Amino acid sequence: MQTAGNKTRAIHLLKYFNERGYKVDFASLKHETADQDTEQDTIDWIKSNKLADNIFLLPRKPGKGNPVTYFFRYKLWDLFYYWRTYPLKSNIPTFLTLKLKHSFEAILKANRYDFILISYVQCAELISNTKLVGNAKTIVDTHDFITAQFKNKRRFNLGVTFEDEINRLNLFNEIWAISPEEQYIFNQFCKPAVKLISLIVDEPVLEQKPFNERKYDLIYVASDNIHNINSAKWFFEKVYPLLPPGLNICVVGKINKYIPLEYNVERVVFAKKLDEYYNNAKVALCPMVTGTGVKVKVVEALAAGLPVVCSFRGIDGLPNKLHNGCLVSDDPTEFASNIVTLLNDKILYDIQARYARELFDNSFSKNVIFDALDKVFN
């Protein structure tokens, strides 16, 4: 289930509601692969963990059938909807369809809620019918500053895209930002209250071996999105050749598909739990060269008390940029030097490991985030 950051956040929020005894209805997209067994697995998992009272898996599109009928009955109306609703030059993608919007509104017609929590600003139009929303307090969990996600697209229009994002955010009663940087931006331009609800990660079971007995000098955890692909390429082409031979590097995740076999690393394509790998590692890597938002891999490493060697993109979203357990540089030579220094200077290592755990405890632990959520819902 927890294979991506957005899924992890949804699951932790559902766990919060369960612990506090709230009645919850959960709506998400149907699996677009039409794999009914997988959909049933999702429903069974949520129900078996008592995370929601009712579960709705909604379709984005109807079955195509006859292509001519599909175009005139559905696709053409979607095009009219996009043209009428969204600025033409905005780079934020038109994710919603009328089928999805009407399916969600059918839930609102049949139920009355105290709170409606929507993930991602792209889905803001789901609550545009205020009569159906009623007296519910509407909240958008932004996950990210979406305008920044599309800054490298062709013909990117900053003004129109940013205004589009702010207008969508202003449809809600409250905005959740995942980082202090995003809270600052939204506070400057949005009318609703902006709350900082930071990333939630599972706290690892710490059973770390003594430093010299740990199997891995370095651990690098990454999925296969374009930002991680670019970052892995930068690390292995620019930094790896500068490292002393013989370092034991463990790479976990789908990013392994993009790391040439010539590099001497231990590859773990999928790990259900990362605890055993973090407990057996000395230093974590996050060589991000592009991307936005808080890096899950950094927070997970800090939770394990591991110092992190990262680029400046790696500390995005952290509440403080110094004394946070991270050694930071965008220069390949200095990046490599930070790795070597941490592995050889035990005094510096212990200081950074302490900073790492302190930052996690003070800003990302379950108690801290649940306290922030209590202030929203109480």
LOMAR-920135 format. One record per residue (C-alpha): residue in one letter; z negated, y, x negated. Coordinates in pm, 1 decimal. Example, Ala and Ser with C-alpha at 12.3 -4.5 7.8 and 13.67 -1.06 7.14 Angstrom:
<recs>
type,pz,py,px
a,-780.0,-450.0,-1230.0
s,-714.0,-106.0,-1367.0
</recs>
This chain:
<recs>
type,pz,py,px
m,0.0,0.0,0.0
q,-106.3,257.3,-258.6
t,215.7,275.9,-455.3
a,269.4,653.3,-448.2
g,61.5,968.3,-448.6
n,143.4,1062.7,-89.0
k,40.6,716.8,35.9
t,-278.8,729.3,-169.2
r,-374.7,1065.1,-18.6
a,-308.4,947.3,337.3
i,-518.6,635.0,282.5
h,-811.0,833.7,137.0
l,-801.8,1077.6,428.7
l,-805.9,786.8,674.0
k,-1102.3,640.1,486.6
y,-1281.2,974.8,515.9
f,-1227.4,987.1,893.0
n,-1346.4,628.1,921.8
e,-1665.6,698.8,725.1
r,-1740.4,1001.9,940.2
g,-1678.2,811.3,1263.0
y,-1380.2,1011.2,1393.2
k,-1128.7,869.1,1638.1
v,-788.3,880.8,1467.4
d,-428.2,827.2,1571.2
f,-188.2,778.3,1278.2
a,184.4,855.7,1295.5
s,437.0,787.7,1021.7
l,802.3,697.3,975.7
k,943.9,360.9,1064.4
h,1065.9,166.7,763.4
e,1428.1,268.8,730.1
t,1521.6,-72.7,589.3
a,1463.3,-217.0,939.2
d,1227.5,-472.1,782.8
q,1006.7,-552.3,1082.0
d,776.1,-778.4,881.4
t,702.6,-491.9,642.4
e,629.0,-259.3,935.3
q,393.8,-514.8,1084.8
d,224.3,-552.9,746.4
t,159.8,-177.8,746.2
i,14.1,-188.6,1096.9
d,-198.8,-495.2,1020.2
w,-334.1,-341.6,698.5
i,-439.6,-17.3,868.4
k,-596.4,-201.8,1161.0
s,-776.4,-459.6,946.1
n,-932.9,-179.5,744.4
k,-1022.2,7.4,1067.2
l,-846.8,323.5,947.4
a,-687.1,425.6,1279.3
d,-730.8,359.9,1649.6
n,-361.2,389.4,1734.7
i,-62.5,359.8,1500.4
f,280.7,508.1,1574.0
l,581.0,432.1,1350.9
l,851.4,677.5,1452.6
p,1229.9,654.9,1398.3
r,1423.8,934.9,1230.4
k,1752.0,818.6,1380.6
p,1863.1,608.1,1675.5
g,2069.5,294.3,1616.5
k,2423.8,399.1,1528.3
g,2624.6,160.6,1745.1
n,2957.1,320.1,1834.8
p,3020.7,592.0,1570.9
v,3191.7,829.1,1814.6
t,2910.7,801.7,2070.1
y,2652.7,838.6,1791.0
f,2817.6,1158.4,1664.9
f,2848.7,1335.0,2000.9
r,2520.4,1216.6,2149.3
y,2294.9,1255.5,1843.3
k,2448.7,1386.1,1518.2
l,2614.8,1691.0,1671.7
w,2291.3,1797.1,1841.3
d,2104.6,1757.5,1510.1
l,2355.3,1992.9,1345.4
f,2300.3,2251.7,1621.6
y,1923.7,2209.9,1575.9
y,1943.4,2266.7,1198.9
w,2172.3,2568.1,1240.7
r,1941.2,2727.6,1498.5
t,1610.0,2647.5,1326.8
y,1648.2,2676.4,949.0
p,1786.4,2949.9,717.0
l,2126.9,2839.2,589.2
k,2057.4,2940.3,228.7
s,1710.7,2784.4,202.9
n,1693.0,2498.0,-46.3
i,1414.7,2318.7,143.7
p,1582.0,2008.3,290.3
t,1610.7,1958.8,665.8
f,1401.8,1643.4,686.2
l,1337.4,1637.1,1061.8
t,1575.3,1506.3,1324.7
l,1562.7,1566.6,1698.9
k,1489.3,1194.3,1745.3
l,1182.4,1218.2,1521.8
k,1069.1,1548.6,1673.9
h,1099.8,1417.3,2030.9
s,919.6,1092.6,1937.5
f,628.1,1290.8,1795.5
e,620.5,1524.3,2094.2
a,598.1,1220.5,2322.5
i,267.3,1138.0,2150.2
l,143.6,1493.3,2210.2
k,242.6,1471.6,2576.6
a,40.8,1152.6,2621.7
n,-270.1,1260.1,2427.6
r,-495.3,1558.1,2361.5
y,-631.8,1615.9,2011.5
d,-894.7,1837.2,1850.7
f,-705.8,1842.6,1520.6
i,-343.8,1775.0,1426.3
l,-296.2,1718.2,1052.1
i,62.7,1726.0,922.4
s,163.3,1619.2,571.1
y,423.6,1838.4,397.1
v,559.1,2172.5,507.6
q,900.0,2011.1,574.6
c,743.7,1863.3,890.0
a,615.9,2195.2,1028.6
e,856.3,2186.9,1323.5
l,665.5,1890.7,1465.8
i,406.1,2133.7,1605.5
s,643.9,2414.2,1708.4
n,594.1,2340.0,2080.6
t,260.3,2517.5,2126.9
k,224.2,2400.7,2488.7
l,211.5,2038.6,2371.2
v,-24.7,2123.3,2084.4
g,-267.6,2275.6,2333.3
n,-602.2,2379.2,2188.3
a,-579.2,2152.2,1884.5
k,-640.5,2308.7,1543.6
t,-324.2,2251.0,1338.9
i,-350.5,2185.8,963.7
v,-75.4,2136.2,706.4
d,-157.1,1929.8,397.7
t,100.7,2081.7,163.0
h,80.2,1828.9,-126.7
d,289.6,2066.8,-337.2
f,451.4,2409.4,-367.7
i,786.5,2296.9,-227.7
t,992.8,2599.2,-339.8
a,919.3,2512.3,-703.4
q,1044.6,2157.9,-646.7
f,1398.1,2285.7,-589.7
k,1423.1,2564.4,-848.3
n,1670.2,2364.8,-1059.5
k,1907.5,2289.4,-773.8
r,2256.2,2439.6,-779.2
r,2276.6,2774.1,-599.2
f,1899.4,2790.6,-569.5
n,1803.1,3096.2,-364.1
l,1444.4,3188.3,-450.1
g,1398.2,3462.6,-191.5
v,1529.7,3271.2,109.8
t,1363.9,2942.7,9.2
f,1023.6,3097.7,-58.3
e,1035.0,3296.3,267.9
d,1131.4,2978.9,453.9
e,832.2,2792.2,309.4
i,590.2,3073.7,396.4
n,727.0,3100.0,751.1
r,676.5,2727.8,804.3
l,321.0,2746.2,667.8
n,243.2,3031.3,904.3
l,301.0,2800.9,1203.1
f,-36.1,2635.1,1131.3
n,-396.4,2741.1,1187.4
e,-500.3,2624.6,839.7
i,-327.3,2538.3,511.8
w,-451.1,2286.6,257.3
a,-355.1,2345.8,-105.6
i,-393.8,2066.7,-358.1
s,-442.7,2291.8,-662.5
p,-596.1,2632.5,-743.2
e,-252.0,2765.8,-844.1
e,-103.3,2682.5,-506.1
q,-409.1,2811.7,-321.7
y,-361.4,3146.2,-497.8
i,9.6,3167.5,-408.9
f,-38.7,3072.7,-44.0
n,-337.9,3305.6,-8.8
q,-124.3,3598.1,-121.2
f,151.6,3548.4,136.9
c,21.6,3338.0,428.7
k,-172.1,3451.0,733.5
p,-378.1,3133.0,801.5
a,-685.3,3037.9,598.2
v,-598.1,2845.0,281.3
k,-845.6,2573.6,174.9
l,-848.7,2387.5,-155.9
i,-852.7,2013.0,-82.3
s,-791.5,1858.3,-421.6
l,-639.5,1525.0,-513.6
i,-842.7,1217.4,-419.4
v,-824.4,911.3,-644.1
d,-1016.3,585.6,-654.6
e,-1297.1,598.9,-905.0
p,-1243.7,319.1,-1157.8
v,-1488.4,42.2,-1228.8
l,-1587.0,139.4,-1582.8
e,-1633.6,-160.0,-1811.4
q,-1496.5,-8.5,-2129.4
k,-1512.4,-204.3,-2449.6
p,-1637.9,-38.9,-2769.5
f,-1374.9,200.0,-2905.4
n,-1258.9,-20.2,-3194.6
e,-1228.6,-327.5,-2970.0
r,-992.1,-172.2,-2716.1
k,-649.7,-333.5,-2713.1
y,-435.3,-25.2,-2656.0
d,-426.5,287.4,-2867.4
l,-222.7,466.3,-2600.4
i,-162.6,412.3,-2229.8
y,124.9,574.6,-2041.6
v,140.7,535.2,-1662.0
a,447.6,661.2,-1475.0
s,679.5,588.6,-1182.9
d,1057.0,625.4,-1203.5
n,1113.4,969.1,-1045.7
i,1346.7,1210.7,-1225.3
h,1061.2,1414.9,-1375.3
n,904.6,1106.1,-1534.0
i,1243.6,984.1,-1657.4
n,1305.5,1317.5,-1833.6
s,952.9,1315.5,-1974.6
a,971.5,960.1,-2109.3
k,1304.1,1041.2,-2273.2
w,1147.3,1345.4,-2442.9
f,845.1,1148.0,-2564.4
f,1031.9,849.8,-2706.3
e,1310.4,1052.8,-2865.6
k,1102.8,1342.7,-3000.9
v,739.9,1226.9,-3041.6
y,746.8,849.9,-3090.8
p,930.2,865.3,-3427.3
l,654.3,1094.0,-3560.4
l,373.1,849.3,-3481.5
p,236.9,608.8,-3743.5
p,381.2,256.5,-3714.0
g,167.6,-13.0,-3560.8
l,16.7,180.3,-3271.4
n,-31.7,-40.4,-2968.5
i,118.6,140.1,-2668.0
c,95.2,9.3,-2311.3
v,343.2,149.6,-2056.4
v,261.0,82.1,-1690.6
g,497.6,142.0,-1399.6
k,865.3,152.5,-1304.5
i,934.4,399.2,-1586.5
n,974.5,86.5,-1803.9
k,1327.8,48.9,-1667.0
y,1424.8,366.3,-1855.8
i,1258.7,292.5,-2189.8
p,1502.6,118.7,-2428.8
l,1396.3,-222.7,-2555.1
e,1408.8,-98.1,-2915.0
y,1070.2,69.8,-2867.3
n,776.7,-153.2,-2950.7
v,556.8,-114.6,-2642.3
e,379.1,-352.2,-2408.0
r,543.0,-322.7,-2066.4
v,365.3,-370.9,-1733.2
v,607.4,-295.2,-1449.0
f,347.5,-330.0,-1173.4
a,-32.1,-331.0,-1181.9
k,-227.9,-364.3,-858.2
k,-531.8,-207.9,-1025.4
l,-526.6,11.0,-1335.0
d,-897.1,-30.2,-1420.5
e,-847.1,-312.4,-1669.5
y,-581.4,-114.1,-1856.7
y,-779.2,211.3,-1869.4
n,-1092.1,21.7,-1978.1
n,-892.7,-131.4,-2264.4
a,-727.2,194.0,-2378.4
k,-830.0,476.4,-2611.1
v,-602.1,769.1,-2519.7
a,-382.9,844.6,-2216.5
l,-42.4,1015.2,-2234.7
c,123.7,1258.3,-1995.6
p,430.8,1408.7,-2165.3
m,563.5,1592.3,-1857.1
v,845.2,1837.6,-1928.7
t,934.4,1913.0,-1564.6
g,764.4,1875.5,-1228.1
t,502.5,2052.0,-1020.6
g,159.4,1982.2,-877.6
v,-143.1,1785.7,-991.6
k,-56.4,1477.5,-1196.1
v,-222.9,1169.4,-1048.8
k,-200.9,987.5,-1382.5
v,-401.1,1264.9,-1552.8
v,-679.8,1263.3,-1292.9
e,-699.7,881.7,-1307.9
a,-735.2,893.6,-1686.5
l,-1004.1,1163.1,-1665.3
a,-1190.7,947.9,-1411.5
a,-1192.7,666.8,-1668.5
g,-1331.9,905.9,-1929.9
l,-1013.3,889.3,-2138.0
p,-895.8,1191.8,-2334.2
v,-539.3,1287.0,-2240.6
v,-265.7,1411.6,-2472.8
c,-20.5,1601.7,-2258.0
s,228.1,1885.2,-2229.8
f,149.1,2207.8,-2043.9
r,299.3,2060.7,-1724.9
g,36.3,1787.2,-1752.5
i,-252.7,2025.5,-1680.2
d,-91.5,2180.1,-1371.2
g,-344.2,2181.2,-1088.6
l,-652.7,2126.3,-1302.3
p,-920.8,2382.5,-1209.8
n,-978.8,2481.3,-1571.0
k,-732.7,2474.4,-1857.4
l,-983.9,2446.3,-2142.6
h,-1262.6,2193.8,-2206.2
n,-1099.0,1955.3,-1959.9
g,-1045.6,1643.7,-2172.0
c,-680.9,1728.8,-2249.9
l,-516.1,1822.3,-2579.3
v,-205.2,2017.3,-2483.8
s,123.2,2099.6,-2656.7
d,494.1,2117.7,-2577.4
d,585.0,2089.4,-2947.2
p,670.0,1728.8,-3048.1
t,506.2,1757.1,-3391.4
e,184.0,1900.0,-3251.2
f,189.5,1649.8,-2964.6
a,203.9,1363.0,-3215.2
s,-64.2,1528.9,-3428.0
n,-296.8,1551.0,-3126.9
i,-260.1,1176.3,-3073.1
v,-333.5,1090.4,-3435.3
t,-629.1,1330.1,-3452.9
l,-793.9,1183.9,-3141.9
l,-753.6,829.2,-3269.4
n,-907.4,912.4,-3607.6
d,-1171.4,1176.1,-3531.4
k,-1448.1,999.2,-3337.4
i,-1656.4,1316.0,-3296.2
l,-1365.0,1503.9,-3137.0
y,-1279.9,1196.4,-2931.7
d,-1630.0,1172.4,-2784.4
i,-1631.1,1544.3,-2699.0
q,-1297.5,1519.7,-2518.1
a,-1405.7,1202.0,-2336.7
r,-1716.1,1385.0,-2211.3
y,-1509.1,1682.7,-2096.9
a,-1275.2,1442.9,-1914.3
r,-1547.7,1276.2,-1713.0
e,-1726.0,1605.9,-1639.5
l,-1407.3,1758.9,-1499.9
f,-1349.2,1458.8,-1275.3
d,-1709.1,1452.2,-1149.7
n,-1713.2,1825.6,-1075.7
s,-1367.7,1862.6,-917.3
f,-1210.6,1533.6,-807.6
s,-1486.9,1287.6,-721.8
k,-1514.9,1147.8,-371.8
n,-1836.5,1337.8,-299.3
v,-1682.1,1673.2,-393.7
i,-1366.9,1623.2,-182.0
f,-1555.8,1476.7,115.2
d,-1791.1,1777.0,111.2
a,-1487.4,2006.6,127.6
l,-1347.4,1805.9,418.8
d,-1682.2,1822.5,601.9
k,-1657.5,2202.1,595.4
v,-1315.8,2180.0,762.6
f,-1402.9,1934.4,1038.4
n,-1761.9,2035.3,1107.7
</recs>
